Amino acid sequence: MKKYVDAIQGETRIAGVLLHPTSLPSGILDADAFRWLDFMAVAGLRLWQVLPLGVPQGNLSPYQCYSAFAMNPALLADSTTEIDDQHFQQWHQQESYWLDDYALFMALKQQHSNVAWYDWEEPLKYRNTEALQEFEENHSTEITAIYQQQYQLYQRWQEIRDYATERHIYLFGDMPIFVAHDSADVWAHQEYFLLNQNGQPEVVAGVPPDYFSETGQRWGNPHFNWEIMQENNFDWWISRIKNHLQLFDLVRIDHFRGLEAVWLIDADCETAEQGTWQKVPGDALLQSLKDEMGEISLVAEDLGIITPEVNALREKYHLPGMSVLQFSFDHFDNNPHKPKNITHQRIAYTGTHDNDTTVGWYQNLDEASQQNILNHLGIYQNADANQVCDTLIDITLQTKAQLAVIPLQDFLYLGTEARMNIPGTVDDNWQWRFQWNQISDNLASKLHNRIERSGRLQ
C-alpha cells in the first residue's frame, strides 16, 4: 500500500472512521480489533483514526499519560504469549532510548504507591546514578516484565497494522503536544521542561476561553524549555515523531497552534482565563523534522482561535488542517468549517472526540438554533435528529477534503450517552464502547454505497 502522503496526491479522496480501541466491545486489542478492520474493509472505509495509545493516568484521558512513547498495557489482550528472546532483545536495543527510563519510572512508581516522581526522595527524584543502579539491581524482575509488556503491545499493534495494510486501510494516530508532569519524559529529561528547583512548573499549559469552555482549559502540563530543546537539535521531538510513525501511517499533532505560540498560565491559577501567549520555535522544529525525515505524514489540529501565523506555519509544511461541520452554522462567510470553504488540504469531520455526537449535539440545541441548522441544511422543519445526522454525514463526505472522518457514534445515530469526552471536565469521560449488536447486518453495505456515491471509494 502506498504511503498516505503519496496516495492522497491530486484529487484523491477517501473516507475514514474515528474510534478509539477502548471503544471496541472488549476495550482491548483482541479479536474485536481484527473484526473491526474486516467491517471497515467491507464498508469502504480506508482509514481508522484513533486517540493516543499512551498509558493514561487516573482520569483515563489518553492526553495525560505516563509516557510520550509507551503504549497502554490495558489494551493488551493477554500477556502470556511466548516471547522470541532474540527478537525481543533486538527490539529492546532499538527502543532503549525511551524504554529504559519508562520501565524504571513505572517500577519506581509501583514501589512508591504511585506517588508522583517529584515527591520521591531526592536521590531518585533527581536521578542519582548510584541510587538508580541499586534500585535496578533490586527490582530487575519487575523492570524486565515492563519491557516485555511493551514489546508484546508493539507486536500486537504491528499485527493489527499488517492486517489493516492487507485490507488497504491506513492507521491514523494522535499525539498530544504536551506531556504530563508526572511522566517518565519529564522525570528523565527535567532540563527539557520549565521546572523550578523542586521539580514544579511555575507556568502550566492550557488554552484560553473558547467554544469548548467559558473559562478555558487548564491542562496543567509543564511547558517545554524550547531553548534547550533547540540547542539539542530537537532530539526528543524527532525521536517521538519517529516512534509514532512506526505505529501509524498518519499522525495528528493535537493543539498544533502550540508549535507557533503557547498559552502560559501561572501555576497558582485554577482556570485558564488569565495567561499570556509566548512564541516558540515550531518552524525550526518542523524544518528539522523535514530535514531528518523528508515528507512528514502529520496533520495539524487547528481548531479553536487560529491566527494567521499558525495558518502560515501549517501551510509552509503542507500539513492538512481540520474542519468540523458542527462548527459551520454561523453567519461568518469565511468560517473554515463551512463546507464551501473546505479545500483538499483539509480533513473534514462531522464532530471529533471532543464534540457531542451529532444526534446529541442537535437534540441539546434550543429550538431557534435547531431551526437555523435546518435552514442551512435545506431540510424540512420537522426533521428529527437522525435526519440531521444523516445529512451532515453526507455533506462531510461530499466536501473536497482529502479525508472525511466520521465518528462511529454518528454512523449509529447515537446520542449524548455515547459522547467520548467533555473538554474541561475529568469525570465520566473516555468510557464509551459500542456493541456488535449495534452494527446491523446491512450497515457495511449501506456505508459502502454512501462512500461510493460521494466519490471516496478508492
Secondary structure, 3 states (H helix, E strand, C coil): CCCHHHHCCCCCCEEEEECCHHHCCCCCCCHHHHHHHHHHHHHCCCEEECCCCCCECCCCCCCCECCCCCCCHHHCCCCCCCCCHHHHHHHHHHHHHHHHHHHHHHHHHHHCCCCCHHHCCHHHHCCCHHHHHHHHHHCHHHHHHHHHHHHHHHHHHHHHHHHHHHCCCEEEEEECCCCCCCCHHHHHCHHHECECCCCCECEEEEECCCCCCCCCEEEEEECECHHHHHHCCCHHHHHHHHHHHHHCCEEEECCHHHHCEEEEEECCCCCCCCCEEEECCHHHHHHHHHHHHCCCCEEECCCCCCCHHHHHHHHHCCCCEEEEHHHCCCCCCCCCCCHHHCCCCEEEECCCCCCCCHHHHHHCCCHHHHHHHHHHHCCCCCCCHHHHHHHHHHHHHHCCCCEEEEEHHHHCCCCHHHCCCCCCCCCCCCCCCCCHHHCCCCHHHHHHHHHHHCCCCC
